[in-house]
Amino acid sequence: MTKEARSWLLREALFCGLLIYAFSPGYAFSQAPFYQGKTLTIVRGGPPGDTGDMRVRAVIPTLQKYIPGNPTIVVEYMPGGGGRKAANHLYGAAQPDGLTIANIGAGFVSSAILGLPGVQYDVDRVIYLGSGNSRTSYVLLTRREVGLDTIKKFRSASGIRIGAQSVGHDVYINGRLFAWLLGLKEAKFVTGYSGVEVDQGLLRGEVDARANITDTIPLRNPDWIEKGLVHFHAVLEIPRGFRLRHRAFEHLPELESFAGTDLEKKVLHMFRSFRLVGSPFILPPETPKERVAVLQEAFRKTFKDPEFMKTWKKLTGADAYPLMPEEQERTIREIPREHEVIALFNKIAGGGPLPSR
C-alpha cells in the first residue's frame, strides 16, 4: 500500500470515529448540560414558613450553583399525613426524570418501618440525596424545685410529670425513652404544649421534667444554666458519641449505658436512626443513574460549602449538621426491622403505659 493510500485510510478512520463519538450517548456530556434551561421542583412535605421550609430555602441557592446548567428551582408545598402525602406523590405519581425531588421530615422513614397507615412507598427503593440536619443530642432535665439534683434521686422518684408536645412527637418519645430506661416509677406524661409552652409550664410547676435538644437550651433559656433553675440528668447522643460541647452536658451519662439487653439497645438504635436521617431529600425509584449522580454530587458540594452553612444559620437559627447521601442510605438500611423491636418501640412511642423491663 502506498504512503498516500495509508494516509487516506487514516483520515477516513479518524472521520468515522468522530462521527461515532458525536452521535453516541456520551457525547451529550460535552453539549449543554441536561439541567440547563429546565425547572427543578422540590416537593416539600409541609406548609410554607415552618422550620422545614426554612431548611429547604437554605439549601436552594447553593444547590443551584452546583447543578451543571444551573436550573431554576421551585418549591411545591404538599402538607398532609406528616409528610406521607408528599412521599406517596413522589413514589407513585412523580416522573422519575430527575426534575422532581421531595423533602420530607424524619417521619418519612419511621412511618414506613413502624407500619403506620397511609404509607404507599418503600424506603428501600427511593434514592437518597442527603439532609442538611441530622446530628443532635437530647437531654432530660427537671426543675430545681423538685429537688432531684442527682441521677440517683431522679431514678428513685415516683410520679414525675414529664411535659411534651403530643403523643408521637420526637420530644415526647425522648421523654418516654428516658423514663423507661432510667426506670422512673409511675411517670406521667403531660401533652398539648408547644415547645416554648413546655418551658413555661415547667417554670410554673405544671410539669416537673422535660426532654429537649441540647442546642436549644443555651440559646432559648441560658438562665436555666447560669442560675441553676434546672437539673440535668442524662443525654441521648445522635449518633453515639455526638453531643453539644457545653459544660452543662459534658459530664452527663449517655442513655444507652442504662440499656441492659440487646432488645433495649436495638430500640434505642432505632430511635437514633430515625432522628439521624434528618429531613431527607429524595428522588423517585428508576431515576436515570447519570442524573442521580449529578444531583448527589451537587448535594455533597452544597453541604460542604461555607455559604450554605451561613445561610442555614441565618434562616433556621441553628448550625447545620449535614448527612451525605451514602451515609443516609446506610443509616436507613441498618435500622432494626425485627417485629419485636417494632412492637416495643410502638408501645414506647404510644399513649399507653410504658412497657415493663
Secondary structure, DSSP 4 states (H G I P E B T S, - for coil): --HHHHHHHHHHHHHHHHHHHHTSGGGGGGSS-TTTT-EEEEEESS-TTSHHHHHHHHHHHHHHHHSTT--EEEEEE---GGGHHHHHHHHHTS-SSSSEEEE--THHHHHHHTT-TT--S-TTTSEEEEBS---EEEEEEEEGGG---SHHHHHH-BS-EEE-SSTT-HHHHHHHHHHHHTT-BT-EEE----HHHHHHHHHHTS-SEEEEETTHHHHH-HHHHHTT-EEEEEEEEESTT-----TTTTTSPBGGGG--SHHHHHHHHHHHHHHHT-S-EEE-TT--HHHHHHHHHHHHHHHH-HHHHHHHHHHHSS----B-HHHHHHHHHTS---HHHHHHHHHHHSSSPPPP-
